[in-house]
Amino acid sequence: MAMPFIPKTRDTELLSPVVSNGHVSTKEDKLQIDIEAMLPITEGNGKPQPKLDSIISHYVQSLKQLNLRNLGYPCNQKFNYDKLAPLLNFHLNNAGDPFQGSSLSLNSTSFEVCLLDWFANLWEIEKNKYWGYVTTGGTEGNLHGILVGREQFPDGILYTSQDSHYSIFKIARMYRMQCVKVSSSDSGEINCDELKTLLLAHKDKPAIINLNIGTTMKGGVDDLDLVIEVLKECGFAHDRFYIHCDGALFGMMLPFIKEAPKITFKKPIGSIAISGHKFLGCPIPCGIVITRSQYMNALSRDVEYIASRDVTITGSRSGHAPIFLWYAIKRKGFVGLQNEVQNCIMNACHLQHRLRDAGIGAMLNKFSNIVVFERPLDEDFIRKWSLACMGNIAHVVVMQHVTTEILDSFVSEFLQKRSIWFQDGRFLPLCIADDVGSRHCACSRHNSMS
Ligand SMILES: Cc1ncc(COP(=O)(O)O)c(C=O)c1O
């Protein structure tokens, strides 16, 4: 397992006794060890190995225990796809362009197209004006959206905020694009003043802008309208820029909040990508990318072998993923999804209040379900609750499976642990003012938080 990352601002010498405290053995750890001992693939006699069923049932047991304590990553664990189990007896492969189908008839492109139509309607683009497909996740959607932008503007510069998901910087490296990193505010939003300066400094090159519709760590939403305004002020006409919206989690939440900023193809954006397994919930990683059909000719090649157009990042594509997503949306409908969004945000407010009432600094952006607070000092605690950490901060993403009861028990345990970590004054709560602003920090220097 990777060594814990120790934030720079901490005294590592002082900290080591806490971190190297030895791993506290729990019932779950024991289960994990039991399973791992059974996993090696050994040579059999050609017959199915007798313990296979028991390995899987042990594994399912351990997953059940872990499931409800996944607080740090935005995967909705509250779903039931039992009715789709018969589909696991088929290989379904949607290779090629979903709108053309392919010669591989075991496909689910009819589900995929209906699903894409629903998203096109959600993001306000007419049926005959959009193109899209079901991806392997948010990263592939970003790979595709930014590729479309780059094909429009081969010499374009990619602008993105420092708070962007790591996939964006990887994509810039993969495509060998010049990438200009823009600073962001305490809440995680792109700094539009700096963007303006940078755009003016590179006015000779077209701009490909990646906007975060919800940053990974803080849930900051870049201001699309302001960015469009800035582009205009800097003299970038519509044929000199391309905007890709990375909406991994919030792309599926903001459309259900009346007051939230509108992400729509009625504005001059080129593409939107989301992760399917995040808000919608799906046992397999997947996602959606939607773009304008006018861009697609530049990317596509006819492939005789599959009797379709090759226009996606991967070749073979899951035929199951579109059915899972279609099923989730068809069951819940707009109102069901809207209720889920409201619930998650309400529960996130509950967590923020519980932390603040206990004297722990915590930030929660508007329209967000991501609560940011000080990084816990104990790696076992971080691991137990699957917390995601970066430097001095950690976050909880309040998804559908996270109830107020779970949050309360998380806060109680956090408080109990803190009383141990800080009892003799050798350690102090970490300062998070540089990350989220002093008004959200309750360290000894900034404890004036109201
Ligand atoms: C803003 C953002 N973009 C992209 C991604 C990548 O999504 P995926 O893990 O589905 O590839 C994430 C994942 O957390 C994200 O938060």
The ligand as a Tripos MOL2 file, in Angstrom:
@<TRIPOS>MOLECULE
LIG
   16    16     1     0     0
SMALL
NO_CHARGES

@<TRIPOS>ATOM
      1 C1        -14.0020   17.1450  -11.8200 C.3       1 LIG1
      2 C2        -13.6930   15.7290  -12.2050 C.ar      1 LIG1
      3 N1        -13.4070   15.4640  -13.4820 N.ar      1 LIG1
      4 C3        -13.1140   14.2270  -13.9020 C.ar      1 LIG1
      5 C4        -13.1030   13.1730  -13.0120 C.ar      1 LIG1
      6 C5        -12.7460   11.7970  -13.5020 C.3       1 LIG1
      7 O1        -13.8480   10.9870  -13.5260 O.3       1 LIG1
      8 P1        -13.6880    9.4010  -13.6440 P.3       1 LIG1
      9 O2        -13.0900    8.9580  -12.3530 O.co2     1 LIG1
     10 O3        -15.1000    8.9640  -13.8610 O.co2     1 LIG1
     11 O4        -12.8270    9.1140  -14.8020 O.co2     1 LIG1
     12 C6        -13.3950   13.3920  -11.6680 C.ar      1 LIG1
     13 C7        -13.3710   12.2950  -10.7100 C.2       1 LIG1
     14 O5        -13.4440   12.4390   -9.5200 O.2       1 LIG1
     15 C8        -13.7030   14.7120  -11.2530 C.ar      1 LIG1
     16 O6        -13.9720   15.0100   -9.9840 O.3       1 LIG1
@<TRIPOS>BOND
     1     1     2 1
     2     2     3 ar
     3     2    15 ar
     4     3     4 ar
     5     4     5 ar
     6     5     6 1
     7     5    12 ar
     8     6     7 1
     9     7     8 1
    10     8     9 2
    11     8    10 1
    12     8    11 1
    13    12    13 1
    14    12    15 ar
    15    13    14 2
    16    15    16 1
@<TRIPOS>SUBSTRUCTURE
     1 LIG1         1 GROUP 0 **** ****
